[in-house]
Amino acid sequence: IGVRLVGSEMCIRDRPWGDEESIANVGLHEFDTVVAADVLIGGWAHTHRALAETMLALLRHGTESRVLVAYEYREEWETVADFQDLVKSLGLCMASEQLDEGPELDDDFFLYTLWRDASSSVGHTCVA
């Protein structure tokens, strides 16, 4: 989904991952922050490369830009591990934090923050 503020209005459009024309229509490297929620799903690892490449294509160049990915753990750590390996192979840094959902819900929610590190290279451990 692509979101753009136009004056005081917000425009939201469905954007398929990995589609270069859709990315160009939203804005190549035009966003300081890209937000994704509930997009890492067990059994759908074949979509992760298109997802990660789309996030990277939308993200503005520079070390201050961020991708925020919210994820609910569903007994599928392999899905997250594969995604982490993939984004690192694309030159992105990644940090995670477990979110406290209060006493009503299990604390199975995580926020992953991805960013470009000017000193990073494939295999480099990034510093937040």
N, C-alpha and C positions, 0 to 999 in steps of 0.2 A: 504494500500500500504506500502510495506517495502522498505526502502532506506538504502543502506550501501555504504560507501566509501571503495574502494579497490584500494590502491595506489592513483593514480590521477583520477580514474574513479568512477562514481557513478552508483550503481546498483539499479534499481527500480523494485519491484515486487508487483503484486496484492496479498493482504493478507486479507482473509475474517475475519471479527471481530468474536472473540470468538473461533476461531479454534486453539486448542492447538498445533497441529502439525505445522501449519503455524507460530505460535508465536515462537516455538522452532527453526524453520528453520531460522527465522530472527535474533533471539537472545533474550532469556529471560533475562530481567533486564540489557540490554546492552547499553541503550541509555540515554544520558544526557538530550536530548531534543526530544520530540515527537510532531509533528506538524499535526494538522487536520484542514481542512477548509471546510465549507459548509456541515457539517455532522449532524447538528441538524436541523431536518426537521419536521414540524408539521405533525402529523398523523403517524409518524414513531417511537414513543416513545418505542415501543416494541424492538427496536434495541439498545437502549441506554445502557442497562446493558452490552451487548456484546462489545459495543464500549468502555465503561469505563473500563471494565475488561481487554480488550486488551491493552489499553493505560497504565494501571497500570502494566501489565505484561511486557511490553516493557521498561518501565521507570526504570532506574538504581536506586538502593536504595540510600538514602541519601537526605539531605534537599536542596541540590543545583540543583537537577534534576527538569525539568519543562515539563509540557504539555502545548502547546499553541493551543487554539481552536478559530478559527475565525468564526464569526456567523453574518449573515445578518438577522436583525429583519424583520419578515414577518407577523405582526399582530398575533403572536402566542407566548405570554409570557409563557403560560402553559408549552410549550415544554422546554424552558430554565429552568423554575422553577423545573420541574421534574428532569432534568439532574443535576441541582445543588444539589438537595436533594440526588440523587443517588450517586454522587461522594463524597459528605460529608459522606454518610453512609459507603463508602468504605475506609474512613480515609484520604481522600485528602482534602487539603485546596483549596480555590478558590477565586480569585480576578478578577474583570472585569473592563474594561475601554472602553468608547465609543471612536471610532476612527473618526477623522475628515477627511472626504473624499473630502474636498474642495467645492467650490461653484457649481460644476457641478452635484454632487450627493447628495442625502439625507444622513444625518448622521445617518444611520440605521445600521451601522456596529460596531461590538463589538469584543474585544479580551478578552478571558477568559484564565487566567493563573492558572494552577493547580500544586500543589506540595505536597510532603510529609512533614509533620512537626513532628519532633522527639517528641514533647510534645503533639501532637494531639491525640485525641481519638474521637470516634463517638460522635457527638454533641458538640465537642469543637470548639470554635471560633478561627480560626487561625489568626496569625498576619503575615502580609507580610514582 
